């Protein structure tokens, strides 16, 4: 039986850290050294490695913002030592990606059900690239995909606040840059992964429902019982609000301007999935 590898196809600022922590805390999956290694993205676009390094250096200048909602255990990533230096030297190659996870599986297979790659890249993997690596990945792993989605405007506001803090400028200005960006489309990305990996292997997780403790859909998808990370769901909600406090809270005028320009994202979602999550849309600012 091939080892399982759960890939994240979600977006920044959608709660993937909490999902990652929950999967680890439930002894379902382990990601090795990182939550987000972004290695597949670097295979597809090697130049982005240097760009990412420059962005991280800028964060020293502008500051990191607020902490995560909880402090991950010190041994979270380093609990299982895996060779790391060959991974990032002498070019990015799919063979090294596969070797890394095969080695990781040998170290965790008696304790966990799956391996995790929760890379949250702003630059998405292309359909052409995923098709080019699909056969080799499936020879070695049982692949499933999770896609965490959050109310589009609140997600973009969080993302824009982070850009404002790390790269300067006002969050409102950052938002406007993305109003018509097709990368804002949840449906485009979902359908791309569905075409490559198959509908049964791609699962959408609604952030607001997940934080309310609705983990059964994820349990059914993974065929493994996933309990909420915290026993008290009110505490989980409080922690959510801390990480999404957004440093600068969105005002109604900014929200209404965003909704006027981003209603297409909601319309596409409803047309594809047949509903709008109950905490999305106009009532999400109340």
C-alpha positions in Angstrom: 0.0 0.0 0.0 1.4 3.4 -1.0 1.8 6.0 1.8 -0.7 8.9 1.9 0.3 12.4 1.0 -2.3 15.1 1.7 -1.7 18.3 -0.3 -3.1 21.7 0.5 -4.5 23.7 -2.4 -5.9 26.5 -0.2 -5.2 30.2 0.0 -3.2 32.4 2.4 -5.3 33.7 5.3 -7.9 30.9 5.2 -6.9 29.1 8.4 -4.7 26.5 7.0 -2.4 26.7 10.0 -5.3 25.7 12.3 -6.2 22.8 9.9 -2.6 21.7 9.8 -2.3 21.8 13.6 -5.6 19.9 13.9 -4.5 17.1 11.6 -1.2 16.8 13.5 -2.9 16.9 16.9 -5.2 14.1 15.8 -2.3 12.0 14.8 -3.4 12.0 11.2 -0.5 13.7 9.5 3.0 15.1 9.8 4.7 17.5 7.4 8.3 17.0 8.3 10.3 20.2 8.7 7.8 22.6 7.4 4.1 23.4 7.1 4.9 25.2 3.9 7.9 24.0 2.0 6.6 25.3 -1.4 9.0 22.9 -3.1 6.6 22.0 -5.9 6.2 25.7 -6.7 9.9 26.1 -6.9 10.2 23.2 -9.3 7.6 24.9 -11.5 9.1 28.4 -11.1 12.6 28.3 -9.7 12.9 32.1 -9.8 10.3 32.4 -7.0 12.8 31.0 -4.5 14.8 34.2 -4.6 11.7 36.3 -4.6 10.5 34.6 -1.4 13.8 35.1 0.3 13.6 38.9 -0.5 10.1 39.0 1.0 11.2 37.3 4.2 14.0 39.9 4.5 11.5 42.7 4.1 9.5 41.4 7.0 12.4 42.3 9.3 11.9 45.9 8.1 8.1 46.1 8.4 7.6 43.7 11.3 5.7 40.3 11.5 2.3 41.6 12.8 0.6 39.4 15.4 1.5 35.9 16.5 -0.3 32.8 15.4 -3.4 32.0 17.4 -1.4 29.4 19.3 2.3 28.5 19.7 3.1 25.4 17.9 5.0 22.9 20.0 8.7 23.4 19.8 9.2 19.9 18.4 6.3 20.1 16.0 8.4 20.2 12.8 11.6 18.7 14.2 10.0 15.7 15.9 11.2 13.5 13.1 14.6 14.4 11.7 14.9 14.1 8.0 17.8 15.1 5.7 17.2 18.7 4.7 20.3 20.1 3.0 20.2 18.1 -0.2 16.6 19.1 -0.5 17.4 22.8 -1.3 20.8 22.4 -3.0 21.7 21.8 -6.7 18.3 22.7 -8.1 14.7 21.8 -7.4 13.8 18.3 -8.7 10.7 16.2 -8.3 12.9 13.2 -7.5 14.2 15.0 -4.4 10.7 15.9 -3.4 9.6 12.3 -3.6 12.7 11.0 -1.8 12.1 13.5 1.1 8.6 12.3 1.7 9.5 8.6 1.3 12.1 9.1 4.0 9.7 11.0 6.2 7.1 8.2 5.9 9.6 5.6 7.1 10.1 7.8 10.2 6.4 8.5 11.0 4.4 5.5 9.7 4.0 3.9 13.1 2.5 7.0 14.6 0.7 8.9 11.8 -1.7 8.1 8.9 -0.4 10.4 6.3 2.2 13.0 5.3 1.3 16.7 4.8 2.4 19.4 2.4 0.4 22.5 3.3 2.2 25.0 1.1 0.2 28.2 0.7 1.7 29.8 -2.3 0.4 33.1 -3.7 1.5 31.8 -7.1 -0.6 28.8 -7.9 0.5 25.6 -9.5 -0.6 25.4 -13.1 -2.7 22.6 -14.5 0.0 21.8 -17.1 2.7 21.5 -14.3 0.5 19.3 -12.1 -0.3 17.0 -15.1 3.4 16.7 -15.8 4.2 15.5 -12.2 1.0 13.6 -11.6 2.1 10.2 -12.8 5.3 10.2 -10.8 3.6 11.3 -7.6 0.9 8.7 -8.0 3.5 5.9 -8.5 4.7 6.7 -5.0 1.8 8.2 -3.0 -1.9 8.0 -2.4 -2.7 11.7 -3.1 -5.6 13.7 -1.7 -6.2 17.4 -1.8 -7.8 19.8 0.7 -8.8 23.3 -0.2 -9.6 25.6 2.7 -11.9 28.5 1.8 -12.9 31.6 3.8 -15.3 34.5 3.1 -13.6 36.1 0.1 -13.6 39.7 1.3 -12.4 38.9 4.8 -9.7 36.6 3.4 -8.5 39.3 1.0 -8.6 41.9 3.9 -6.4 39.7 6.0 -4.1 39.1 3.1 -3.9 42.8 2.4 -3.2 43.7 6.0 -0.3 41.3 6.0 1.0 42.8 2.7 0.7 46.3 4.3 2.7 45.3 7.3 5.4 43.4 5.5 5.8 45.5 2.4 4.2 48.9 3.3 1.2 50.8 2.0 -2.4 50.8 3.0 -4.5 47.6 3.1 -7.2 49.2 1.1 -4.8 49.9 -1.7 -3.6 46.3 -1.7 -7.2 45.1 -1.9 -7.9 47.1 -5.0 -5.1 45.4 -6.8 -6.8 42.0 -6.5 -10.5 42.9 -7.2 -10.4 41.6 -10.8 -7.6 39.0 -10.3 -8.7 35.6 -11.5 -6.5 34.1 -8.7 -9.3 35.4 -6.4 -11.6 32.8 -8.0 -12.2 29.9 -5.7 -14.0 28.1 -8.5 -11.2 28.3 -11.1 -8.7 26.8 -8.6 -11.1 24.1 -7.5 -12.0 23.0 -11.0 -8.3 22.9 -12.0 -7.5 20.5 -9.1 -10.6 18.5 -9.8 -9.6 18.0 -13.5 -6.1 16.9 -12.5 -6.7 14.8 -9.4 -10.4 13.8 -9.8 -13.5 15.1 -7.9 -13.3 12.3 -5.3 -9.8 13.3 -4.3 -10.4 17.0 -3.7 -12.3 18.4 -0.7 -13.4 21.9 0.0 -13.2 22.9 3.7 -15.2 26.0 4.7 -13.1 27.9 7.3 -16.1 29.3 9.2 -17.7 25.9 9.5 -14.4 24.2 10.5 -14.0 26.8 13.3 -17.5 26.0 14.5 -16.4 22.4 15.0 -17.9 20.8 11.9 -15.1 18.4 11.2 -17.2 15.4 10.1 -16.9 16.3 6.4 -13.2 16.2 6.7 -13.3 12.9 8.7 -15.4 11.3 6.0 -13.0 12.5 3.2 -9.9 11.2 5.1 -11.7 8.1 6.4 -10.3 9.0 9.8 -11.9 10.6 12.8 -10.8 14.3 13.1 -11.9 16.0 16.3 -11.7 19.7 16.8 -8.3 20.8 18.1 -9.9 22.3 21.2 -12.6 20.7 23.3 -14.2 24.0 23.9 -15.4 25.4 20.6 -15.9 28.8 22.1 -12.2 28.9 22.8 -11.4 27.8 19.3 -13.5 30.7 18.0 -11.7 33.1 20.3 -8.4 31.9 18.9 -9.7 32.4 15.4 -10.5 36.0 16.1 -7.0 36.6 17.4 -5.3 35.5 14.2 -7.9 37.2 12.1 -8.1 40.4 14.1 -6.5 41.9 11.0 -4.4 44.5 12.8 -6.7 47.1 11.2 -10.4 46.1 11.3 -12.3 46.4 8.0 -14.9 49.2 8.0 -18.3 49.1 6.3 -17.4 51.4 3.5 -14.3 49.4 2.6 -16.3 46.2 2.8 -19.1 47.5 0.6 -16.6 48.7 -2.0 -15.0 45.3 -2.0 -18.4 43.5 -2.3 -19.4 45.7 -5.2 -16.2 44.6 -7.0 -16.0 41.0 -5.8 -19.6 39.8 -6.0 -18.4 37.7 -9.0 -16.4 35.5 -6.6 -19.6 34.7 -4.5 -21.7 34.2 -7.7 -19.3 31.7 -9.1 -19.2 29.8 -5.9 -22.9 29.6 -5.6 -23.3 28.5 -9.3 -20.7 25.7 -8.8 -21.6 24.4 -5.3 -25.3 25.3 -5.2 -25.1 27.5 -2.0 -23.3 30.3 -0.2 -21.8 29.4 3.2 -24.1 31.0 5.8 -21.3 33.2 7.3 -20.3 34.6 3.9 -21.7 37.7 2.1 -23.4 40.8 3.5 -24.2 39.3 6.9 -20.5 38.5 7.5 -19.9 42.1 8.6 -22.7 42.2 11.2 
